[in-house]
Amino acid sequence: MDASPAQHQRAVTRYPNTPGLRLVCADAVAHLRAAEPYDLIYSVCSLPYLDPDRALPALAGALKPGGRLLFSALHTNSAGAGPSSEVAPRPEILRLPGTSEEHPVAMWVLTPTLWEDLLVQYGLTLDAVTAIDSPDPASPLSYRLYAARRRRNRVPLRTRTSP
């Protein structure tokens, strides 16, 4: 799924006959709010481009109880800047494979503790965080792979008041 028509077309061209693959051009949050619940949702380096306070409630709501969420997120960029200590976007540079073009973007590059706090806030439990570091010892580039799940029994975020 991608909201960018150009990125969607790139995927359609690259994977035209992949069995079981359905490529969707849509806003992820809107799609998740309307979709049937999923057993598994995974995101490769795309969740940090979305405001987590917008994306995580939609992701949690789109998972079946006990459903899994796996996502990767930038931890330290190629310039050596590590994760932010606050939930706020920061400027990063996106480089598309096979080109020298640089695209300025806003990303949420957060510490594992902040990601866990957000996941818990929206009804998910963090099971594991795995470091994925650049194989080049001279490169500080590092990602984190997060494995979370929706709680089987939803815990209300606030106490209900009875009439």
N, C-alpha and C positions, 0 to 999 in steps of 0.2 A: 504494500500500500504506500502510495506517495501522493501528496497534494500537488506536486509539480507535474504538469503535463509533459514536460521535456524528460524528466526522470522516469515517468511512467512509460513513455514511448521507448526510452533506452532499454528498459527491462523487457518490454514486449518484443523488441527487436533481438535482444540477446537470448531470450528464453522462449522462442515461439511455440515449441511443441513439448514442453515439459509436463509430463503426466501429473495431474493433481494440483498443479500450480494455477492459482487464480490471482491475477494482478488487478489491483483496484486503484483507480485514480480518484482520490477523495480526501477530505479532511479526516484524519485519523480519529479525532475525538467525536466528530459527528457520526462517523461510521460505527464506532464502538457503542455509542449510545443507542443506535438503532439495531444493532446486530443481535443475533441469537447468542447466548453465552458460549464462550470458548472453554475448552479444557486447557489449552496452552496458548499463550501469546508470547512471541519473542520479537525483539527489536535489536537490530545490529546498528549501533552508533546513530540512531535517530531520535530516541526519546529525549536526549539532552537539548534538542532543538526546540522542544515544546515546554511551555511553562508547566512545571510539575503540579502546580495547584489547579491546572486545567486538565492535564493529561492523566494523572494518577487516579482521580475519582472515576473517570471514564474507563480506565483499564480495570480497576477493581470491580466496577459494576458489570463489566463485560466478561468476567471470569466466573465459571461455575464455582460453587463452594469447593474448596480444595484445589481449584485450578492453579496452574503455574504461570508465573511471569518471569521471563528471562530477558535481560537487556544488558547491553554493553554501553559504557559511558567513558568519555575522555577523563583521565585522572591527572596526567601531566602532559602538557603539549610539547611540541618539538623545540620550542624555545626554552623549555624548562619550567614554565609557570605551572605550579601545582594547583590543586583544587581550591575553590573559594570556601571561606568559612561562614558564608551567609547565603541564603537562598535568593540569589539574584543572577540575572544573566550577565555575561561578560563578552567582550568582543573576541572573536577567534577568526582564523583564516581557514576557509574551506578550499582544498585543492582537489579538483576532479582528476581521477586517474587518466593518464594518457595525455594530459594537457599541462601547460604551465600557467594556466589561468588561476588567479587568486580571487576568491569571493569572500568579502567580509560578512560574517554572520554573528548572531547573538546566541550563546550557548549557556546552559546551566551546567557548570563544571563544579561538582560538589564533592565534599568529603564523603566517605562511606557512612559516617555517623549521620550526616544530614540526609543522605538518601534513605537510610534506615528510619529516621524520624518521620520522614514524609510517607514512606510506605506504611508504617504503623498507623499514622494519622488517618490514612484512607482505607484501613481494614485489611492490610496485607502484613505478612510476617516474612522477615528476611531470613532465609535459610543459609545462604553462603555468599561470600564475596571472593572472587578469584582475581589475582593480579595477572595482567597480560602485558608484559614489558617488551620493548623493542629488542629484537635479537642482536641489534648493533650496540655493543657496549658503550659507544660514544654518543648514542642517542638517548635523551631523557624521556622520549615518548612512552607513555604508559596508559593503559586502559584498565577498567575494572569490569568484570562480568558479575552481574547481580542475579541471584536466584531467589525468588520470593514466591509466596503462595497466598491465595485468598483463604482467610479463615473459614472453616466449615460452618461455624456458627457466628453470624455477624454480631458484633457487639455495637450497640447503639452509640453514636458519638455524643449524644446528649440524652438526658433523662426526659421521657415523655411526660407531659402533663395531661391528666385525664379530665374531661369536662364534668 
